């Protein structure tokens, strides 16, 4: 049995395989690493992309939560303050009183 193994190792040496890969544990770890990097359904590259996508979604969530808080504050002000409601109507919808003229100035 030792002659088969020694013959196998000699053939590996002829093929110029690094001595580190002859060790069965290192070889198994190497094969596992290659498999996880390229062939597995949840390989490292796909996991990296998913983590990046998750971070992007988290930042969008934070942005929309802050915008929702601003909108709620504005809604509260519009419901409670008549002057704020009038100002909102004038700025957003260009409404005016019957005896007024409205001039819209656009900055470029």
MMTF fields as JSON, N, C-alpha, C and O atoms, coordinates in Angstrom:
{
  "mmtfVersion": "1.0.0",
  "mmtfProducer": "UNKNOWN",
  "numBonds": 431,
  "numAtoms": 432,
  "numGroups": 108,
  "numChains": 1,
  "numModels": 1,
  "chainsPerModel": [1],
  "groupsPerChain": [108],
  "chainIdList": ["A"],
  "bondAtomList": [4, 2, 8, 6, 12, 10, 16, 14, 20, 18, 24, 22, 28, 26, 32, 30, 36, 34, 40, 38, 44, 42, 48, 46, 52, 50, 56, 54, 60, 58, 64, 62, 68, 66, 72, 70, 76, 74, 80, 78, 84, 82, 88, 86, 92, 90, 96, 94, 100, 98, 104, 102, 108, 106, 112, 110, 116, 114, 120, 118, 124, 122, 128, 126, 132, 130, 136, 134, 140, 138, 144, 142, 148, 146, 152, 150, 156, 154, 160, 158, 164, 162, 168, 166, 172, 170, 176, 174, 180, 178, 184, 182, 188, 186, 192, 190, 196, 194, 200, 198, 204, 202, 208, 206, 212, 210, 216, 214, 220, 218, 224, 222, 228, 226, 232, 230, 236, 234, 240, 238, 244, 242, 248, 246, 252, 250, 256, 254, 260, 258, 264, 262, 268, 266, 272, 270, 276, 274, 280, 278, 284, 282, 288, 286, 292, 290, 296, 294, 300, 298, 304, 302, 308, 306, 312, 310, 316, 314, 320, 318, 324, 322, 328, 326, 332, 330, 336, 334, 340, 338, 344, 342, 348, 346, 352, 350, 356, 354, 360, 358, 364, 362, 368, 366, 372, 370, 376, 374, 380, 378, 384, 382, 388, 386, 392, 390, 396, 394, 400, 398, 404, 402, 408, 406, 412, 410, 416, 414, 420, 418, 424, 422, 428, 426],
  "bondOrderList": [1, 1, 1, 1, 1, 1, 1, 1, 1, 1, 1, 1, 1, 1, 1, 1, 1, 1, 1, 1, 1, 1, 1, 1, 1, 1, 1, 1, 1, 1, 1, 1, 1, 1, 1, 1, 1, 1, 1, 1, 1, 1, 1, 1, 1, 1, 1, 1, 1, 1, 1, 1, 1, 1, 1, 1, 1, 1, 1, 1, 1, 1, 1, 1, 1, 1, 1, 1, 1, 1, 1, 1, 1, 1, 1, 1, 1, 1, 1, 1, 1, 1, 1, 1, 1, 1, 1, 1, 1, 1, 1, 1, 1, 1, 1, 1, 1, 1, 1, 1, 1, 1, 1, 1, 1, 1, 1],
  "groupList": [{"groupName": "UNK", "atomNameList": ["N", "CA", "C", "O"], "elementList": ["N", "C", "C", "O"], "formalChargeList": [0, 0, 0, 0], "bondAtomList": [1, 0, 2, 1, 3, 2], "bondOrderList": [1, 1, 2], "singleLetterCode": "X", "chemCompType": "L-PEPTIDE LINKING"}],
  "groupTypeList": [0, 0, 0, 0, 0, 0, 0, 0, 0, 0, 0, 0, 0, 0, 0, 0, 0, 0, 0, 0, 0, 0, 0, 0, 0, 0, 0, 0, 0, 0, 0, 0, 0, 0, 0, 0, 0, 0, 0, 0, 0, 0, 0, 0, 0, 0, 0, 0, 0, 0, 0, 0, 0, 0, 0, 0, 0, 0, 0, 0, 0, 0, 0, 0, 0, 0, 0, 0, 0, 0, 0, 0, 0, 0, 0, 0, 0, 0, 0, 0, 0, 0, 0, 0, 0, 0, 0, 0, 0, 0, 0, 0, 0, 0, 0, 0, 0, 0, 0, 0, 0, 0, 0, 0, 0, 0, 0, 0],
  "groupIdList": [1, 2, 3, 4, 5, 6, 7, 8, 9, 10, 11, 12, 13, 14, 15, 16, 17, 18, 19, 20, 21, 22, 23, 24, 25, 26, 27, 28, 29, 30, 31, 32, 33, 34, 35, 36, 37, 38, 39, 40, 41, 42, 43, 44, 45, 46, 47, 48, 49, 50, 51, 52, 53, 54, 55, 56, 57, 58, 59, 60, 61, 62, 63, 64, 65, 66, 67, 68, 69, 70, 71, 72, 73, 74, 75, 76, 77, 78, 79, 80, 81, 82, 83, 84, 85, 86, 87, 88, 89, 90, 91, 92, 93, 94, 95, 96, 97, 98, 99, 100, 101, 102, 103, 104, 105, 106, 107, 108],
  "secStructList": [7, 2, 2, 2, 2, 2, 2, 2, 2, 2, 2, 2, 2, 2, 6, 6, 7, 7, 2, 2, 2, 2, 1, 2, 2, 2, 2, 2, 2, 2, 2, 2, 2, 2, 0, 0, 0, 0, 0, 1, 6, 6, 7, 2, 2, 2, 2, 2, 2, 2, 2, 2, 2, 2, 2, 2, 2, 2, 2, 2, 2, 2, 2, 2, 2, 2, 2, 2, 2, 2, 2, 2, 2, 2, 2, 2, 2, 2, 2, 2, 7, 2, 2, 2, 2, 2, 2, 2, 2, 2, 2, 2, 2, 7, 7, 7, 7, 6, 6, 7, 7, 7, 7, 7, 7, 7, 7, 7],
  "xCoordList": [0.815, 0.0, 0.866, 0.494, 1.989, 2.865, 3.48, 3.837, 3.605, 4.192, 3.242, 3.683, 1.928, 0.969, 1.035, 1.031, 1.097, 1.15, 2.451, 2.446, 3.534, 4.809, 4.854, 5.436, 4.246, 4.172, 3.327, 3.654, 2.239, 1.373, 2.108, 2.006, 2.845, 3.592, 4.694, 4.978, 5.304, 6.344, 5.743, 6.34, 4.554, 3.894, 3.536, 3.655, 3.092, 2.787, 4.04, 3.986, 5.151, 6.402, 6.806, 7.349, 6.54, 6.859, 5.998, 6.449, 4.776, 3.875, 4.149, 3.489, 5.116, 5.535, 4.398, 4.2, 3.659, 2.617, 3.306, 4.171, 2.954, 3.592, 3.413, 2.374, 4.423, 4.404, 3.265, 2.756, 2.871, 1.79, 0.467, -0.337, 0.225, -1.03, -1.062, -2.12, 0.061, 0.098, -0.577, -1.13, -0.537, -1.198, -2.707, -3.275, -3.356, -4.78, -5.663, -6.71, -5.275, -6.072, -5.986, -6.989, -4.801, -4.611, -5.306, -5.929, -5.194, -5.861, -7.376, -8.036, -7.93, -9.375, -9.791, -10.814, -9.017, -9.303, -9.229, -10.042, -8.27, -8.133, -9.345, -9.891, -9.761, -10.925, -12.177, -12.994, -12.331, -13.471, -13.477, -14.523, -12.321, -12.224, -12.578, -13.282, -12.098, -12.427, -13.925, -14.567, -14.472, -15.904, -16.743, -17.687, -16.405, -17.177, -17.001, -17.898, -15.87, -15.629, -16.354, -16.85, -16.426, -16.94, -18.221, -19.058, -18.406, -19.452, -20.664, -21.734, -20.553, -21.661, -22.765, -22.512, -23.988, -25.121, -24.946, -25.352, -24.361, -24.126, -22.629, -22.058, -22.002, -20.562, -20.193, -21.056, -18.906, -18.426, -18.753, -19.096, -18.649, -18.918, -20.392, -20.708, -21.281, -22.709, -23.032, -23.854, -22.39, -22.614, -22.15, -22.812, -21.022, -20.52, -21.52, -21.794, -22.068, -23.048, -24.31, -24.895, -24.728, -25.929, -25.718, -26.627, -24.541, -24.245, -24.242, -24.754, -23.666, -23.671, -25.1, -25.453, -25.916, -27.315, -28.078, -28.903, -27.804, -28.445, -28.075, -28.94, -26.821, -26.399, -27.072, -27.443, -27.23, -27.914, -29.379, -29.916, -30.013, -31.424, -31.564, -32.525, -30.624, -30.674, -30.537, -31.228, -29.654, -29.502, -30.76, -31.163, -31.387, -32.636, -33.736, -34.542, -33.764, -34.766, -34.607, -35.593, -33.374, -33.126, -33.572, -34.161, -33.291, -33.7, -35.226, -35.751, -35.932, -37.388, -38.025, -39.085, -37.403, -37.923, -37.793, -38.691, -36.679, -36.515, -37.495, -38.046, -37.715, -38.685, -40.103, -40.897, -40.423, -41.735, -41.918, -42.997, -40.877, -40.947, -41.169, -41.951, -40.483, -40.677, -42.107, -42.73, -42.618, -43.979, -45.009, -45.994, -44.793, -45.723, -45.701, -46.742, -44.516, -44.396, -45.1, -45.783, -44.929, -45.58, -47.1, -47.834, -47.574, -49.006, -49.588, -50.67, -48.876, -49.325, -49.431, -50.396, -48.428, -48.451, -49.605, -50.252, -49.876, -50.958, -52.326, -53.253, -52.461, -53.739, -54.022, -55.184, -52.984, -53.164, -52.985, -53.495, -52.291, -51.955, -52.522, -52.148, -53.408, -54.051, -53.054, -53.14, -52.1, -51.105, -50.173, -49.77, -49.834, -48.987, -49.721, -49.115, -51.009, -51.814, -51.88, -51.764, -52.064, -52.116, -50.766, -50.715, -49.695, -48.358, -48.098, -47.56, -48.478, -48.301, -49.078, -48.553, -50.318, -51.144, -50.54, -50.569, -50.004, -49.401, -48.117, -47.883, -47.279, -45.986, -46.118, -45.462, -46.947, -47.016, -48.017, -47.772, -49.128, -50.2, -50.466, -51.417, -49.647, -49.742, -51.149, -51.645, -51.775, -53.094, -52.918, -51.859, -53.975, -53.9, -55.269, -56.294, -55.236, -56.485, -57.065, -56.331, -58.358, -58.983, -58.385, -58.419, -57.853, -57.351, -55.824, -55.243, -55.159, -53.7, -53.255, -53.997, -52.035, -51.371, -50.202, -49.518, -49.972, -48.891, -47.815, -48.104, -46.571, -45.448, -44.555, -44.127, -44.275, -43.408, -42.029, -41.87, -41.028, -39.655, -38.872, -38.819, -38.277, -37.512, -36.03, -35.602, -35.248, -33.803, -33.165, -33.54, -32.193, -31.49, -30.069, -29.312],
  "yCoordList": [-1.186, 0.0, 1.262, 2.262, 1.228, 2.395, 2.632, 3.761, 1.582, 1.763, 2.531, 3.305, 2.317, 3.067, 4.548, 5.398, 4.841, 6.259, 6.902, 8.019, 6.222, 6.813, 6.97, 7.932, 6.034, 6.171, 7.364, 8.081, 7.577, 8.718, 10.024, 10.972, 10.064, 11.293, 11.556, 12.705, 10.497, 10.689, 11.234, 12.085, 10.737, 11.266, 12.743, 13.542, 13.101, 14.507, 15.373, 16.498, 14.844, 15.603, 15.776, 16.812, 14.762, 14.861, 15.955, 16.651, 16.089, 17.109, 18.487, 19.466, 18.553, 19.792, 20.424, 21.638, 19.588, 20.053, 20.532, 19.826, 21.704, 22.198, 21.206, 20.557, 21.104, 20.141, 20.43, 19.515, 21.668, 22.032, 21.403, 21.03, 21.277, 20.697, 19.18, 18.574, 18.566, 17.109, 16.72, 15.626, 17.597, 17.337, 17.285, 18.196, 16.217, 16.026, 17.085, 17.429, 17.601, 18.62, 19.962, 20.653, 20.306, 21.549, 21.451, 22.408, 20.279, 20.076, 20.197, 20.82, 19.597, 19.682, 21.121, 21.567, 21.847, 23.253, 24.073, 24.974, 23.769, 24.461, 24.2, 25.13, 22.951, 22.6, 23.282, 23.796, 23.29, 23.947, 25.439, 26.009, 26.06, 27.495, 27.805, 28.777, 26.991, 27.196, 26.993, 27.765, 25.961, 25.683, 26.847, 27.281, 27.35, 28.435, 29.753, 30.596, 29.929, 31.175, 31.23, 32.29, 30.115, 30.175, 29.382, 29.838, 28.224, 27.311, 27.222, 26.83, 27.559, 27.379, 28.405, 29.481, 28.054, 28.954, 30.244, 31.314, 30.155, 31.321, 31.622, 31.706, 31.782, 31.996, 33.366, 34.21, 33.565, 34.77, 36.033, 37.06, 35.964, 37.155, 37.551, 38.737, 36.586, 36.871, 37.419, 38.325, 36.872, 37.388, 38.832, 39.645, 39.163, 40.539, 41.482, 42.568, 41.061, 41.891, 42.059, 43.141, 40.998, 41.085, 42.009, 42.75, 41.977, 42.875, 44.326, 45.209, 44.572, 45.933, 46.386, 47.536, 45.488, 45.829, 46.099, 47.011, 45.312, 45.518, 46.88, 47.577, 47.269, 48.58, 49.711, 50.73, 49.533, 50.557, 50.675, 51.778, 49.546, 49.568, 50.192, 50.917, 49.92, 50.533, 52.053, 52.78, 52.534, 53.99, 54.613, 55.704, 53.929, 54.436, 54.453, 55.382, 53.422, 53.355, 54.528, 55.148, 54.829, 55.958, 57.27, 58.125, 57.428, 58.639, 58.774, 59.845, 57.702, 57.779, 57.942, 58.558, 57.404, 57.626, 59.095, 59.652, 59.719, 61.147, 61.993, 62.966, 61.634, 62.37, 62.195, 63.136, 61.007, 60.772, 61.614, 62.16, 61.722, 62.552, 64.021, 64.714, 64.5, 65.884, 66.102, 67.119, 65.138, 65.266, 65.257, 65.993, 64.43, 64.4, 65.721, 66.213, 66.291, 67.58, 68.675, 69.529, 68.643, 69.63, 69.45, 70.438, 68.223, 67.959, 68.462, 69.047, 68.235, 68.716, 70.239, 70.803, 70.904, 72.365, 72.851, 73.841, 72.179, 72.596, 72.386, 73.152, 71.375, 71.114, 72.081, 72.338, 72.614, 73.439, 74.936, 75.735, 75.335, 76.742, 77.236, 76.737, 78.198, 78.723, 79.469, 79.4, 80.189, 80.925, 79.964, 80.237, 78.85, 77.862, 77.235, 76.977, 76.99, 76.445, 77.431, 77.035, 78.699, 79.721, 79.834, 79.941, 79.81, 79.885, 78.685, 78.844, 77.481, 76.268, 76.367, 76.033, 76.825, 76.956, 77.967, 77.746, 79.054, 80.066, 79.552, 79.789, 78.839, 78.396, 77.21, 77.173, 76.255, 75.021, 75.086, 74.534, 75.75, 75.741, 77.118, 77.282, 78.098, 79.453, 80.044, 80.732, 79.784, 80.354, 81.791, 82.175, 82.581, 83.991, 84.454, 83.811, 85.588, 86.226, 86.944, 87.241, 87.228, 87.831, 89.171, 89.489, 89.951, 91.273, 91.297, 92.382, 90.17, 90.104, 89.664, 89.017, 90.032, 89.528, 88.661, 88.996, 87.554, 86.619, 86.669, 86.542, 86.857, 86.831, 85.672, 85.586, 84.793, 83.637, 83.938, 84.198, 83.898, 84.164, 82.856, 82.258, 82.433, 81.181, 81.523, 82.218, 81.037, 81.237, 80.139, 78.97, 80.539, 79.551, 79.408, 78.617],
  "zCoordList": [0.0, 0.0, 0.0, -0.613, 0.664, 0.667, -0.699, -1.037, -1.478, -2.806, -3.719, -4.569, -3.544, -4.361, -4.039, -4.929, -2.735, -2.346, -2.801, -3.318, -2.616, -3.016, -4.528, -5.03, -5.265, -6.72, -7.112, -8.057, -6.387, -6.652, -6.389, -7.167, -5.292, -4.972, -5.989, -6.327, -6.468, -7.483, -8.776, -9.434, -9.136, -10.328, -10.139, -11.068, -8.912, -8.652, -8.764, -9.26, -8.304, -8.414, -9.876, -10.26, -10.677, -12.096, -12.749, -13.658, -12.28, -12.825, -12.229, -12.577, -11.339, -10.679, -9.866, -9.903, -9.137, -8.23, -6.96, -6.442, -6.44, -5.212, -4.063, -3.942, -3.238, -2.137, -1.162, -0.514, -1.056, -0.145, -0.573, 0.282, -1.873, -2.352, -2.244, -2.414, -1.969, -1.812, -0.497, -0.387, 0.487, 1.769, 1.531, 0.929, 2.005, 1.698, 2.355, 1.806, 3.495, 4.175, 3.437, 3.26, 3.025, 2.283, 0.933, 0.476, 0.294, -0.986, -0.838, -1.669, 0.228, 0.471, 0.718, 0.199, 1.498, 1.749, 0.464, 0.255, -0.385, -1.665, -2.562, -3.156, -2.657, -3.484, -2.929, -3.694, -1.6, -0.978, -1.296, -1.607, -1.22, -1.522, -2.964, -3.236, -3.884, -5.299, -5.51, -6.221, -4.893, -5.042, -4.509, -5.169, -3.326, -2.717, -3.471, -3.466, -4.106, -4.816, -6.154, -6.538, -6.87, -8.234, -8.491, -9.27, -7.876, -8.315, -7.404, -7.871, -6.156, -5.22, -5.487, -6.028, -5.101, -5.31, -4.501, -4.954, -3.341, -2.485, -2.416, -1.328, -3.568, -3.588, -3.022, -2.783, -2.816, -2.15, -2.943, -2.359, -4.254, -5.066, -4.974, -4.876, -5.004, -4.9, -3.502, -3.366, -2.475, -1.124, -1.012, -0.366, -1.632, -1.602, -2.274, -1.764, -3.432, -4.12, -3.286, -3.25, -2.621, -1.784, -0.593, -0.219, 0.002, 1.12, 0.644, 1.333, -0.53, -1.092, -1.377, -1.116, -1.91, -2.189, -0.891, -0.831, 0.139, 1.439, 2.013, 2.544, 1.917, 2.415, 1.64, 2.223, 0.329, -0.468, -0.053, 0.044, 0.188, 0.602, 1.989, 2.248, 2.871, 4.209, 4.119, 4.832, 3.25, 3.119, 2.513, 2.917, 1.543, 0.987, 2.045, 2.098, 2.883, 3.951, 4.91, 5.308, 5.277, 6.172, 5.518, 6.18, 4.225, 3.51, 3.512, 3.816, 3.177, 3.099, 4.474, 4.59, 5.508, 6.859, 7.259, 7.89, 6.892, 7.208, 6.398, 6.914, 5.143, 4.324, 4.872, 4.847, 5.362, 5.961, 7.213, 7.442, 8.022, 9.225, 8.854, 9.506, 7.808, 7.361, 6.869, 7.173, 6.107, 5.577, 6.698, 6.639, 7.723, 8.864, 9.616, 10.05, 9.767, 10.449, 9.646, 10.213, 8.327, 7.473, 7.503, 7.526, 7.504, 7.573, 8.888, 8.913, 9.961, 11.276, 11.267, 11.782, 10.675, 10.611, 9.74, 10.08, 8.628, 7.737, 8.376, 8.113, 9.197, 9.842, 10.985, 11.301, 11.605, 12.804, 12.565, 13.35, 11.527, 11.331, 9.994, 8.933, 10.057, 8.846, 7.967, 6.741, 8.588, 7.801, 7.06, 5.93, 7.69, 7.024, 5.845, 4.806, 5.995, 4.905, 3.737, 2.578, 4.046, 3.002, 2.286, 1.061, 3.046, 2.46, 1.549, 0.454, 1.996, 1.199, -0.115, -1.177, -0.038, -1.239, -2.212, -3.423, -1.709, -2.581, -3.238, -4.423, -2.454, -2.984, -3.93, -4.971, -3.586, -4.373, -5.522, -6.595, -5.303, -6.303, -6.908, -7.672, -6.578, -7.123, -6.946, -7.838, -5.831, -5.547, -5.09, -4.595, -5.262, -4.881, -4.408, -4.635, -3.747, -3.344, -4.556, -5.499, -4.553, -5.745, -6.167, -7.355, -5.273, -5.658, -5.795, -5.756, -5.952, -6.038, -7.429, -8.169, -7.754, -8.953, -8.499, -7.532, -9.192, -8.839, -9.915, -11.105, -9.481, -10.387, -9.981, -8.83, -10.912, -10.651, -11.21, -12.403, -10.328, -10.733, -10.596, -9.521, -11.688, -11.705, -11.792, -12.714, -10.835, -10.849, -11.686, -11.599, -12.498, -13.311, -12.848, -13.413]
}
